[in-house]
């Protein structure tokens, strides 16, 4: 299957260069695009290209995971779980919580996510060229899944967090409901609210779930949509809905936990635990998780992000996850073993996450849908040969997420949804805390976007803020 990915993930590049990185087409490109979008093959290629956009390193090819760790740990302490030693100044800004509006790495991710959105819109708007109604439905489902995925990370990084139990009128992100083909017109638009943005995400995932088949090769299927919906609901604190969506995936998707913890990582074809993974190829892709977390011998930069004793101390003994790491011979850094193959796929959703969501949802709701919270947590722990718990609290579940999902893109998002703080005091005594909703944990709207979009409001604390 891996050999076929080179064909299936060819980037349909004529479409994807723009100031907001949607469809910026020169006159000759316009002629070519009109011709391409008049055929079923052309529209199919645009969808294929959308997956290729998502596989880029500054999106789901790795950095979306990295950002969550950089924002979630303190750059001031010697007692935090992870340490950043990389030389990229733009990434260090996230680590020390001092981001600038001209951060080109943030700008690149913002642009890439809007490329995904616009390419998805292009597929949806031109889907009439696809003759088979079943194929049309699947392509609409895939496009909605990819668009919702992009909006979800835009709103989580570029807006204040969703707060459960209130109407979230704080600014979210710009919603682009239609494809943009011509950037010579004024496209200025203000950001929609966080509440409105989440509605777009959820509506898209519900449509994807309804349209997609249970099995769709390595593309998004209905259970990928349902799993992402479980993650979205959990971020909102809608525990009953998160629980039910996760239970559906566990019970009906056909996915299972890998036999060992290590077997869930570093493979180039989807395994039983992969609900959705970004496909990386030697010819077309780069696994940027490997770039920043791995040693030089494993295709990385030597371990820009390394593990500290504080993280390892959180594990019980025995626990396979506590030793799923290695020492880089070149510099002595302790590095995760989750990313040791530079051409491995980037896991976006694993089934283990669904067990953790179902456990948290059931505990919060006082229910036992599918299983008890204790049994679900012990299923995860047993796979890692960790001792079973005899009782479970919400703190136990939150800790289990750190142990099971560490360095997979969850840290800052879990801190925000559980309304915890980041300790940046010099000795770790809690005397200096960054609250979950602090302005400095929100990415700036890139200056290039501000220059092009005269109506958009900058986030507080950045140059050019309204």
N, C-alpha and C positions, 0 to 999 in steps of 0.2 A: 504493500500500500504506500510505503514511503516514497517509492520511485514515482508514483503517480502524482504526488503532491506538487512536483515541479511544474507539471502541466496545469494542475487545478488551481495553483496559487500565483499564476502570472499576473502581475499588476497591470491593469488596464490604464496605463499612465496618462493617456491623453486627457483624462478627466480631472486629475487630482493635483492642481496647482493653483492656489488662490491666496488673496489677502486674508480671508477668514478660512481659507483652505476648503472651500466648497468647490464649485465648478467655475474656474476662471478659464475661459476659452477664447483664444484669439480667433480672428475671422476664418483662417484656414482650419483651425481646430473645430470651430463651430460647424463648418461644412462637414468635416469628418464625423463629428459627434452626431449631427442630425442623421447622417447615413447610418451610423452604428446603432443609434437608438431606434431605427426603423426596422430592425431585425431581431428575431428571437435570440440568435447567437450573440448579438451585440449586448442585449440586456442581460443575458446570462453571464457574459464576460464582466459586466459591471458588478454583478453580485460577487463573482469570484474575486474581482479586484477589491471589493469591500473587505473581504476576509484578509486579503494581503495587506491592506491598510492597517487592519487591526493587529496584524502580526509584526508591525514595525516596532523596533526597540523602544521608541518613545511613547508607545501605547501599551498594548497587551503582550508585546514581545519581552516585557520584563520590568520596565521602569514604573508602571502603575503600581506594581508590588513594592518596589523600592521606596517610593515616596511615602507610603503608609508607615514604614519603619522610620524613615528619616524624621518625619513629623512627630512620631509617637514616642521617641526616646529623647532624653536630655543630653544636650551637648556640653553641659557644664559639670557633670558628675563623673566620678570614677566608679560609681556603684550601680550604674544602669546596666540593662541587659545586653545592649549592643553598643559598639563603638564604630564611628565613621572615621576612617583615616584617608579617604580618597582625596585626590588633588583637584577634582572638579569644584570650582568655587560656587557655581550655581547650585549644586547639590548640597554643599556645605551650608549654604544659606538656610536650607530647610532644617538641617541638623541643629544649627544654633538659633533657629527661630528668628531670622533676620532677613527675610526675603525682600527682593527689590523688584520693582515693577518692570524693569528691563531684563529680567532673568530669561535668557534665551532658551533654556531647557524647559521651563514652564511654558513659555510661548510655543515651543514646538509641540508639546503635548496638547495644549489647548487647540492648536491648529489641526493636529492629527485627529482628535476626537470629532471636530466639526467636519473634517473630510469624511469620516465614517458616516456621520449623520447625513451629509449631503448625498453621498453615494447611495445610501439606503433609500433616501427620498427619490432618487433618480430611478432606482429599480421599481419602486412602488408606482411611480407616475407613468412608467412606460411598460407596465406589466401586461397590457393588452396585446403586446406583440408576441407573447407566449401563448401558443394555441391550446395546449392541453390544460384543462381546468385544474386538474390535480397538481400539475407542476406549477401552475400559477399560484395556487394556494400555498404551496411549500415555499416558493420564493418570497412571497409576501411575508410569510412567517419568519423566514431567516432575516429578511431586511428589518423587520420590526424588532427582532431580538437584538441585532447588532446596533440598531439605533438606540434602543433602550439601554443597552450596556454602556454606550458612550455617554448618554445623558446622565446616567447614574453616577459615573465617575466625575463628570464635569460638576454636577451639583454637590458632590461630596467634597471635592477639593477647592472649588471656586466660590462656595457659598457657606454661610453660617449653617451649623448642623440643624437637621430636623429635630424638633423637640416634641416628644409624645404628649398628647393631651391638650394641645393648643393649635390654633390655626396659624400656620407657618407663613406669615406674610413677608418675612425677610426676603431680600432679593436672592433669586436663584440664578439661572443662566438664561441666555437668549434662546428662545424656542424658534426653530426654523421648520415650520410645518411643510414647506414646499421646497423642491429642489431649486437651486440657483444656477442658472446657466450664463447669466450676463452680469458682470461686475462693473459695467460702465454706468449702471443706474445707482441711485442712492439706496443703500441697504441698511441704513441706520435704524436701530431698534433697541428699545430698553429691555432689560432683563425681566423675565417673568418671575413670579414668586417661587419660593421653595415648594410651597404646596402645589402650585400649578405644574411645576417641573416634575414632581413625583407622580402626579396624575398622568402626565404624558408617558412616563416610564411604565407605570402599572398598566395603563390601557394597551400599550404596545406589547407588553409581555403576555397579557391575557389573549390578545389576538394571535400572538405567536404560538401560544399553547394550543389554541383552537385549530390552527392551520397546520401545524407541523406534525409529522409522523413520529411514532415512538422510536424509530431507528432511522437515522439520516447520515450514515457513515460517520465521518469525523466532522461533519457540519453540525450546526445547532439543530437539536430535535426538541420535541415537546417537553421533555423532562429537563433539558438545559434551561428552557424558558421558565419552567416551574421552579427549578432550583434557584435561578436568579431572582425570581419573584419572592421566594422564601427569604433570601438575603435582603431584599428591599424592604419587605414587611418587618423583618427583625430590626433593620436600621430605624424604622419608624416607631418601633415599640408596639407594633400590632401583633402581639404574641400568639393569639389564636390563629390568625391567618398565616403567620410564619410557620407555626407548628403544623397546620394542615397541609400547606404546600410541601414542606419537608417530608412529611409522612407519605404523601403521594409519591414522591421521588424514591423514597426508601422501599416502599411496598410494591410499586408498580413499574419502575423503570427497567428492571433487570440488572441494574448495577449492583456490585457487591464490594466490600472492602478487600483490598489486596491482602494476600495471605500474610505478608509481613509489612511492617511500616516502611522499610526501605524500598520495597517493591512498588510503592506508590509514586516513585520519583525516577527521573533520569531514563526515560524511554522515548522512542521516536514514533511509536504507534500507540494509539489509545488503549489503555488497559481497563479492566473491569471497574476500577474506582473513578475513572475519569468521566464525569458528567459533561464537562466541556473543557477542551484544551485548545490552545493556539498551536497550530501546526508550524513547525520550524523545519526548513530544509537547508542542506549544505549550499544550495545554489541561490536561494532567495531570502534567507532569513538570518536573524541573529537573536540568540537568547541572551537578553541583557540582564536577566537575573544572574546568569553565570558570569557575565562581565564583572559585576560588582560584588558578588558573594564568593567567587571561587578563586583558587590559587592559579598561578600562571600555568602550571602543569595541567590543570583542568580547564583551560581556556579563558580564565579570568585575569584580573589585574593584580592578583596577589591577595585579594581579600580586603577590598575597600571597607566592607562592613563585616566586622568580626564579632564573635560571641564572647561575652564576659562571664566570669564566675557567677555573677548575680543571677544570670539566666539558668545556668546549669544547676544552681542550688535549689531551684524551684521543683525539680524532679524528685520523685521518690526513688528508692533503690530496692528492687531493680526497675528499670524502665528503658526499653530499647531506644526511645527518643532522646534520652540523656546522653547517649554515646553515638548518636547519628551525626557525627562531626569528625573533623580531622585537624591535625596541626600542620600548618603550612611550613615545610622545612626551610623555606627561604627567609621567613621572618618570625616564626613562632606563633603566628596568629591562629586562634581556634575558629574554624570555618564550618558552616553547615554543610552537610552532605546532600542536601536537597537539590543542589545545583552544581553538578560536576560534569555535565556533558553539554558542550556549547551548541550542539545540534539537537538536543532533546526538545520535546514540546514544552510549552509553558502551561502548566496546569492552572486553570482559572477557577474551576469548581470541582472539588472532590466530594465523594459520597460521605466521607467522615464529617464534613461540615454540616451535612443534613442531619446526622445523628445529634450533633451538638445543638443545632437550631431546634430540633424537635424536643430535646431534653429541656432547653431553656424555656421554650414555649409552654410545655406541659407544666414545668415548675411554677412559672409565673401565673398560669391559669388554674393551677390546682387540679390538673387532669392527668390522664394516662393514655392519651390517644396513641395507638400503635405500640406503646411501651411505657414503662415508668421512667422518669428522669434518671433514677439511679441505675436501672438496667442499661439504658442507652449510654450513660457515661462509662459503665463497666465494660460494655462491648468495645468501646474505643480503647480503654486501658488494657483490656485483656489482649487485644491485638499487639500491643507494645510490651506485653509480659510485665505490666505494672500490677501491683496488688489491687484487688477490687476494693472499692469504698463500701462502707456499711451504711452510710447515709450521705445525702448530697444537699448542699446549699447553693444559693446563687453564686456565691464567691467561688465555690468548687467548680462550677460550670465555667465561669469566666477564666479561672486558672487553667482548666482543661483546654480551653480555646488557645491560650498562650502556648501550652505545651504541644498541642497537636498541630496548630496552624501557624506557629511562629515562622516569620520571614516569608509568609505567603500573601502579604498584602492586606492584613486585617488590623494592625495595631492601632493606628490613629482612629479608625472608624469605630472600633470597639470602645476606645476611650470616650469618644464623643457620644455614642448612643447610650452608654452607661453613666454618662455625666461625671466622669472621674477627672483628675487633674494630672499634670506632668510636673514632677518635682525637679526643679532646677536650682535648688539650694546647693551650696558648695559641698556640704557634708551629708546631704540626703536626709536632713532632719525635718523636712516638710515646711521649713520657714519661708520658702519662696516657691509658690505653685503657679503654674499656668492653667487656668480653668479650661474646661472642655470647649467652651464657646468663645475663647479669646480671639481677638482680631488677628493676632500674629500666627494663628494656626490655619488661616485661610489664604489660599494662593491669590496673588494679585491678578486682576484682569490685565493681560499683556498690553504694553504701550502701543504696539502695532494695531491691536484691536481698538484701543481708545482713539487712535488717530483716524482709523477708517470708519468707526461707528460713533457718530457725534452724539447719539442719544444714550449710550451705555454709561452706567454709573460704576465708577471704580470702587473697589472694596476699601473700607476705612483703613487709614494708616499708611496708604501708599501715595506716592507723588501723583498728582492729578486727581485725587479723590474729590468727589463732589460734596 
